[in-house]
């Protein structure tokens, strides 16, 4: 099992993939696989997927995020709502 420090280092050292696939990989990792890595900025990652909102995989991760938000916030309290952004964001 990877330590939190190893996860953070892996996240910092990994190259960001471009386009839908890269955003989708990052979104899945941030929400499902490694939600305790503080450096994840889920709102920025999800913004990168905004034009793919109808994609089944994006919807599946959105649903997981909504259903598990309380648990995700317990392991990553750095995730905060930005009241300056519209609700749909």
C-alpha positions as CSV (number, residue, x, y, z in Angstrom):
1,X,0.0,0.0,0.0
2,X,1.3,3.4,-1.0
3,X,1.9,6.0,1.8
4,X,0.3,9.4,1.5
5,X,3.7,11.0,0.9
6,X,4.3,8.5,-2.0
7,X,0.9,9.4,-3.5
8,X,1.7,13.1,-3.3
9,X,5.1,12.6,-4.9
10,X,3.6,10.5,-7.6
11,X,1.0,13.1,-8.3
12,X,3.6,15.9,-8.5
13,X,5.9,13.9,-10.7
14,X,3.4,12.5,-13.2
15,X,2.9,14.2,-16.5
16,X,-0.5,15.6,-17.2
17,X,-2.1,13.9,-20.1
18,X,-3.9,16.2,-22.6
19,X,-7.5,16.2,-23.5
20,X,-10.5,14.1,-22.4
21,X,-8.5,11.0,-21.5
22,X,-6.1,12.9,-19.3
23,X,-8.8,14.8,-17.5
24,X,-10.8,11.6,-17.1
25,X,-7.8,9.7,-15.6
26,X,-7.1,12.5,-13.2
27,X,-10.8,12.8,-12.2
28,X,-11.0,9.1,-11.5
29,X,-7.8,9.2,-9.5
30,X,-8.8,12.3,-7.5
31,X,-12.3,11.1,-6.7
32,X,-12.1,7.3,-6.5
33,X,-8.5,6.1,-6.1
34,X,-6.6,8.8,-4.2
35,X,-9.0,11.3,-2.7
36,X,-6.7,11.9,0.3
37,X,-4.0,13.6,-1.8
38,X,-4.5,17.2,-0.9
39,X,-2.9,18.5,-4.1
40,X,-5.9,17.3,-6.2
41,X,-8.0,20.2,-7.3
42,X,-11.2,18.3,-8.2
43,X,-13.0,21.5,-9.3
44,X,-10.3,22.3,-11.8
45,X,-10.1,18.7,-13.1
46,X,-13.9,18.6,-13.5
47,X,-13.9,21.9,-15.3
48,X,-11.6,20.3,-17.8
49,X,-14.3,17.8,-18.5
50,X,-17.2,20.2,-18.7
51,X,-17.7,19.6,-22.4
52,X,-18.0,15.9,-21.7
53,X,-20.7,16.1,-19.1
54,X,-22.9,13.7,-21.1
55,X,-20.1,11.1,-21.2
56,X,-21.2,7.9,-19.3
57,X,-17.8,7.6,-17.5
58,X,-17.9,11.2,-16.4
59,X,-21.4,10.8,-15.1
60,X,-20.4,7.7,-13.2
61,X,-17.6,9.5,-11.4
62,X,-19.9,12.5,-10.8
63,X,-22.4,10.2,-9.2
64,X,-19.7,8.5,-7.1
65,X,-18.4,12.0,-5.9
66,X,-21.9,13.1,-4.9
67,X,-22.7,9.9,-3.1
68,X,-19.4,9.8,-1.3
69,X,-18.7,13.5,-0.7
70,X,-18.9,13.3,3.1
71,X,-16.4,10.5,3.2
72,X,-14.1,12.2,0.7
73,X,-14.2,15.4,2.7
74,X,-13.1,13.4,5.8
75,X,-9.9,12.3,4.1
76,X,-9.3,15.5,2.1
77,X,-10.7,18.6,4.0
78,X,-8.9,20.9,1.6
79,X,-11.8,20.4,-0.9
80,X,-14.0,23.5,-0.5
81,X,-17.0,24.9,-2.3
82,X,-16.3,28.1,-4.2
83,X,-19.3,30.4,-3.6
84,X,-18.1,32.7,-6.4
85,X,-18.8,30.0,-9.0
86,X,-22.2,29.2,-10.4
87,X,-23.9,26.1,-8.9
88,X,-23.6,24.0,-12.0
89,X,-19.8,24.2,-11.6
